Amino acid sequence: MTTPLLGKVALVTGGSSGIGRACAVTFARDGADVAIADIDRVGGEETVGLVESIGRRAIFVRTDVTVADEIAAMVRRTVGEFGRLDAAVNNVGHPGYFKDAVQTSSEEWEHVANIDARSIWLSMKHEIPAMLAGGGGAIVNTASAAVFSVVPRMAAFLAFKHAVVGLTQSVARDFADQGIRANVLCPGPTATPMMLGSLERLGLTAEGSAAGIPMKRMGRPEEQAEAAVWLCSPRASFVTGVVLPVDGGYSL
């Protein structure tokens, strides 16, 4: 087994379950030590155990990404524990309220904005200086395959996932000559606890949701993680500013 990230340190937000947990485990498999950030302490500690079972070091940092000071503390704790930061997957997201622009309240708009866009900006604001101190690094921000189409009654979700794309590409352009790479992962429908819970609340099934995917199945969190960790690895050393759909052909 190759370990292209041996000696590196990765930070994963939303690491207590789903795609975030899969990213943490995949980073560990490829040799990195991992800081796992989330509001879910129980799930986060379970992810720590999975990383440690592979033989890598891990810590859990309880972080509410709507609180700026907690994001700053998340990065400080990571660097304080491991001495550096080389890669980050900013994976926290809100599924939106299944409302159009008129139905969406100001409170709902601000809530989705804080989780889906502001948290990404604040995370990178603190991650980038930490990476520059070590000579550079790679960032992957999670958006959605929905940025390639228009999903009905998802006004806030779509607005702020598009914001993630623009923000990430701005960082990619501004810091390319300083050793920072930034890319966007755009998952299609993926069988995560959040996704399956959203379907259940809407009275939908995973099988029905998969019907519109050319591959006729939902993605697995591990498939998203493989793409995210590759983008953070030396194997993607000349890749920055990319908006990558991992969606089984959904965006087609």
C-alpha angles and dihedrals in degrees: 000000000000121000107202092168098048109147093016129118124222132192120205124188118202086029099148096086147349120017093354093056091046090051092051092051092046092049088052092049088054092051106266129131110231140216111202118203127190143122089245105085096180093052091042093054089049089055089049088055092051091052093047091050087063090054100256129118120253140175133191118224114191103224135173103201092203088068114076096203091054092054090051090048090049092060094042091052092049093051092041092054100040104021097235147032121226106160139020134188109196099200108156114122145160120224093220130235102278091243135126122240094270095048094047113100124220090248092052092047092052093045093054090042092054095050103034102038115006092052090054092051093047092046092053091042088064100029096055097059090047090051093046089055088062097044101269142314148196131262130195119191120196117231123151141261083244088083087075093057140016118264112200119247095008099109100145095038093052094044094055097039086057087049089056089056094051094044093048093049090048090055091045091055098041097048103032093106092049097060098263120129121190127186139167126237112206109193120198119213104322129184098245125142090252093050095045090046091052091051091050092051089053092048092247132130133224089239092054092048091051092056092083094050114093090223088053095228140078120255124256121237089239091060091055090047093053090058095044095049092045089055088053094047132087087253087075095043094134096043120100136143092024122149102207122193114207097181115121089254095308093135090055 
